Structures are given as structure tokens and as C-alpha cells.
Amino acid sequence: MNLVNKPLLSLAAGDLMSPATVLVPADMSLEGAARLLAQAQVSGAPVVDADGRCVGVLSATDFVRWAQRGKSQPFPPPSPPELVYAWTILEDVEYPGEVVRQYITGDTISVPPTATVGEVARLMLDARIHRVIVVDEDRRPIGVVSTTDILAAVAQTDAIWRMAIGATSTAPNPGRWPPTNPRKEEDHDAHTNR
């Protein structure tokens, strides 16, 4: 994340994104994809076709759909890593069983690196998703912006603002949101403790 010296609302997807280091081939088995995501310790990743173009996203929600279809068999035990990077597309590899492309939605939500943080957040809210794929001009994934990335930017901006004003507390009234007026709170406590 490259947030230094930029106001929150001027941040772009390219500033917020994590690099797309894990890509899932669309023809990979669902079980293989589960192992890949688990080994990379991520809950979702871009799905790419044979040309490396983004055709969808595979996430934990897709595995829930898989389970709802009556697949009660557990995923096979882990095998050696099948890492796929942006510069590597596996060819001539047979992927048995149900494949990833059967479980992704056709409408991929993606943005260019120049999309603003507001545009990315609106897309996430409207589509009810937790990650947006950042793609280049050829629709190849270059990064992922997650809700955590946006929250990290907000938290960093808040920390910088608090340092600038010399604030010592991280929350106006810890444990309660929205913050209340302390005077009204005292009045309320005085009336309820009688």
C-alpha cells in the first residue's frame, strides 16, 4: 500500500491494492483451488483464463455454494504447493473433478489502477463483495483491493490526523459508537442509579 502524503479521498486503487501474486486458473479443480488459497493464506483470488485475463474471482463464498450443492466429501489432503503467479499459466495440466469456472459468477467486478477509493468502495457496497480486482489494459490482474485495504487506509489516515493534532486516545469513548456527549451520559447515569 502506497499511502504516504495523500489525502484519503485522493487515493486510487493502485495505491491501495495488494499485488495479485496468487491467480487461480479457471480450469483448475475446485479442490486444487482450495489448497492453493489455503497455502497462500488468502480467502479469495482472481480467476484467469489461459491467456491470463481475469474471468472472475474465487472466494470463500464460492466454497459455501459448493458445499450447499451436497458435496459432503472433505477436500483431499494437502499436496505440494500449486502456486500460480501472474507470470505463470499452467499448461498441459489436467484438473480433475469440478472446476473453478463452474463456481464463479460471470460478471467480474474489476477496476483500473486509477479508480478512486470512493469508486472502489461504491462498487463493493453495490455488489456486496469484499474484494475488487485491479486489472491492466488487457484485463490481466495486477492487484486486489479488499475491504481490509480500505479500512487500513482509513486507520492510517486517522492515525496521521491524531498525531497532527496531538491526540492521545484512539477513540473518543472506547467501546461505544457513536460517541456520546459525556455530560448527557452523566445526567443519564444519575437518573438511572436512583
Contacts in CASP RR format, 6 or more apart in sequence:
PFRMAT RR
TARGET T0000
AUTHOR 0000-0000-0000
METHOD contacts of the structure
MODEL  1
MNLVNKPLLSLAAGDLMSPATVLVPADMSLEGAARLLAQAQVSGAPVVDA
DGRCVGVLSATDFVRWAQRGKSQPFPPPSPPELVYAWTILEDVEYPGEVV
RQYITGDTISVPPTATVGEVARLMLDARIHRVIVVDEDRRPIGVVSTTDI
LAAVAQTDAIWRMAIGATSTAPNPGRWPPTNPRKEEDHDAHTNR
1 15 0 8 1.000
1 16 0 8 1.000
1 17 0 8 1.000
1 18 0 8 1.000
1 149 0 8 1.000
1 152 0 8 1.000
1 153 0 8 1.000
2 14 0 8 1.000
2 15 0 8 1.000
3 11 0 8 1.000
3 15 0 8 1.000
3 16 0 8 1.000
3 153 0 8 1.000
3 156 0 8 1.000
3 157 0 8 1.000
6 15 0 8 1.000
7 157 0 8 1.000
8 117 0 8 1.000
8 153 0 8 1.000
8 154 0 8 1.000
8 157 0 8 1.000
9 116 0 8 1.000
9 117 0 8 1.000
9 118 0 8 1.000
10 116 0 8 1.000
11 116 0 8 1.000
11 117 0 8 1.000
11 153 0 8 1.000
12 113 0 8 1.000
12 114 0 8 1.000
12 115 0 8 1.000
12 116 0 8 1.000
12 117 0 8 1.000
13 111 0 8 1.000
13 112 0 8 1.000
13 113 0 8 1.000
13 114 0 8 1.000
13 115 0 8 1.000
13 116 0 8 1.000
13 117 0 8 1.000
13 120 0 8 1.000
13 132 0 8 1.000
13 134 0 8 1.000
13 145 0 8 1.000
14 113 0 8 1.000
14 114 0 8 1.000
14 134 0 8 1.000
14 143 0 8 1.000
14 145 0 8 1.000
15 117 0 8 1.000
15 153 0 8 1.000
16 117 0 8 1.000
16 120 0 8 1.000
16 145 0 8 1.000
16 149 0 8 1.000
16 150 0 8 1.000
16 153 0 8 1.000
17 113 0 8 1.000
17 134 0 8 1.000
17 142 0 8 1.000
17 143 0 8 1.000
17 144 0 8 1.000
17 145 0 8 1.000
17 149 0 8 1.000
18 143 0 8 1.000
18 144 0 8 1.000
18 145 0 8 1.000
18 146 0 8 1.000
18 149 0 8 1.000
19 86 0 8 1.000
19 142 0 8 1.000
19 143 0 8 1.000
20 45 0 8 1.000
20 46 0 8 1.000
20 86 0 8 1.000
20 133 0 8 1.000
20 134 0 8 1.000
20 141 0 8 1.000
20 142 0 8 1.000
20 143 0 8 1.000
20 144 0 8 1.000
21 40 0 8 1.000
21 85 0 8 1.000
21 86 0 8 1.000
22 36 0 8 1.000
22 37 0 8 1.000
22 40 0 8 1.000
22 42 0 8 1.000
22 45 0 8 1.000
22 83 0 8 1.000
22 84 0 8 1.000
22 85 0 8 1.000
23 45 0 8 1.000
23 46 0 8 1.000
23 47 0 8 1.000
23 48 0 8 1.000
23 52 0 8 1.000
23 84 0 8 1.000
23 85 0 8 1.000
23 86 0 8 1.000
23 141 0 8 1.000
24 33 0 8 1.000
24 36 0 8 1.000
24 37 0 8 1.000
24 45 0 8 1.000
24 46 0 8 1.000
24 47 0 8 1.000
24 48 0 8 1.000
24 58 0 8 1.000
24 84 0 8 1.000
24 100 0 8 1.000
25 47 0 8 1.000
25 48 0 8 1.000
25 50 0 8 1.000
25 84 0 8 1.000
25 89 0 8 1.000
25 90 0 8 1.000
25 95 0 8 1.000
25 100 0 8 1.000
26 47 0 8 1.000
26 48 0 8 1.000
26 49 0 8 1.000
26 55 0 8 1.000
26 56 0 8 1.000
26 99 0 8 1.000
26 100 0 8 1.000
26 101 0 8 1.000
26 104 0 8 1.000
27 50 0 8 1.000
27 95 0 8 1.000
27 99 0 8 1.000
27 100 0 8 1.000
27 101 0 8 1.000
28 36 0 8 1.000
28 82 0 8 1.000
28 90 0 8 1.000
28 95 0 8 1.000
28 99 0 8 1.000
28 100 0 8 1.000
29 95 0 8 1.000
29 96 0 8 1.000
29 97 0 8 1.000
29 98 0 8 1.000
29 99 0 8 1.000
29 100 0 8 1.000
30 63 0 8 1.000
30 66 0 8 1.000
30 97 0 8 1.000
30 98 0 8 1.000
30 99 0 8 1.000
30 100 0 8 1.000
30 102 0 8 1.000
30 103 0 8 1.000
31 75 0 8 1.000
31 76 0 8 1.000
31 97 0 8 1.000
32 75 0 8 1.000
32 82 0 8 1.000
32 95 0 8 1.000
33 58 0 8 1.000
33 100 0 8 1.000
34 63 0 8 1.000
34 75 0 8 1.000
35 75 0 8 1.000
35 76 0 8 1.000
35 78 0 8 1.000
35 79 0 8 1.000
35 82 0 8 1.000
36 45 0 8 1.000
36 81 0 8 1.000
36 82 0 8 1.000
36 83 0 8 1.000
36 84 0 8 1.000
37 43 0 8 1.000
37 44 0 8 1.000
37 45 0 8 1.000
37 58 0 8 1.000
38 78 0 8 1.000
39 78 0 8 1.000
39 81 0 8 1.000
39 82 0 8 1.000
39 83 0 8 1.000
40 83 0 8 1.000
43 59 0 8 1.000
43 60 0 8 1.000
43 130 0 8 1.000
44 57 0 8 1.000
44 58 0 8 1.000
44 59 0 8 1.000
44 60 0 8 1.000
44 131 0 8 1.000
45 57 0 8 1.000
45 58 0 8 1.000
45 144 0 8 1.000
46 54 0 8 1.000
46 56 0 8 1.000
46 57 0 8 1.000
46 133 0 8 1.000
46 141 0 8 1.000
46 143 0 8 1.000
46 144 0 8 1.000
47 54 0 8 1.000
47 55 0 8 1.000
47 56 0 8 1.000
47 57 0 8 1.000
47 58 0 8 1.000
47 100 0 8 1.000
47 101 0 8 1.000
47 104 0 8 1.000
48 54 0 8 1.000
48 55 0 8 1.000
48 89 0 8 1.000
48 140 0 8 1.000
48 141 0 8 1.000
49 55 0 8 1.000
50 89 0 8 1.000
50 91 0 8 1.000
51 89 0 8 1.000
52 89 0 8 1.000
52 140 0 8 1.000
52 141 0 8 1.000
53 138 0 8 1.000
53 139 0 8 1.000
53 140 0 8 1.000
54 108 0 8 1.000
54 110 0 8 1.000
54 133 0 8 1.000
54 135 0 8 1.000
54 139 0 8 1.000
54 140 0 8 1.000
54 141 0 8 1.000
55 101 0 8 1.000
55 104 0 8 1.000
55 106 0 8 1.000
55 108 0 8 1.000
56 104 0 8 1.000
56 105 0 8 1.000
56 106 0 8 1.000
56 108 0 8 1.000
56 133 0 8 1.000
57 104 0 8 1.000
57 108 0 8 1.000
57 109 0 8 1.000
57 129 0 8 1.000
57 131 0 8 1.000
57 133 0 8 1.000
58 100 0 8 1.000
58 103 0 8 1.000
58 104 0 8 1.000
59 130 0 8 1.000
59 131 0 8 1.000
62 103 0 8 1.000
62 104 0 8 1.000
63 103 0 8 1.000
65 103 0 8 1.000
66 98 0 8 1.000
66 103 0 8 1.000
82 90 0 8 1.000
84 90 0 8 1.000
86 140 0 8 1.000
86 141 0 8 1.000
86 142 0 8 1.000
108 133 0 8 1.000
109 123 0 8 1.000
109 124 0 8 1.000
109 127 0 8 1.000
109 129 0 8 1.000
109 132 0 8 1.000
109 133 0 8 1.000
110 132 0 8 1.000
110 133 0 8 1.000
110 134 0 8 1.000
110 135 0 8 1.000
110 139 0 8 1.000
110 141 0 8 1.000
111 119 0 8 1.000
111 120 0 8 1.000
111 123 0 8 1.000
111 132 0 8 1.000
111 133 0 8 1.000
111 134 0 8 1.000
111 135 0 8 1.000
111 145 0 8 1.000
112 134 0 8 1.000
112 135 0 8 1.000
112 136 0 8 1.000
112 137 0 8 1.000
113 134 0 8 1.000
113 136 0 8 1.000
113 142 0 8 1.000
115 134 0 8 1.000
117 150 0 8 1.000
117 153 0 8 1.000
120 132 0 8 1.000
120 145 0 8 1.000
120 150 0 8 1.000
121 150 0 8 1.000
123 129 0 8 1.000
123 132 0 8 1.000
124 130 0 8 1.000
124 131 0 8 1.000
124 132 0 8 1.000
124 147 0 8 1.000
124 150 0 8 1.000
130 146 0 8 1.000
130 147 0 8 1.000
131 144 0 8 1.000
131 145 0 8 1.000
131 146 0 8 1.000
131 147 0 8 1.000
132 144 0 8 1.000
132 145 0 8 1.000
133 141 0 8 1.000
133 143 0 8 1.000
133 144 0 8 1.000
134 141 0 8 1.000
134 142 0 8 1.000
134 143 0 8 1.000
134 144 0 8 1.000
134 145 0 8 1.000
135 141 0 8 1.000
135 142 0 8 1.000
136 142 0 8 1.000
161 167 0 8 1.000
162 170 0 8 1.000
171 179 0 8 1.000
172 179 0 8 1.000
173 179 0 8 1.000
173 180 0 8 1.000
173 182 0 8 1.000
END
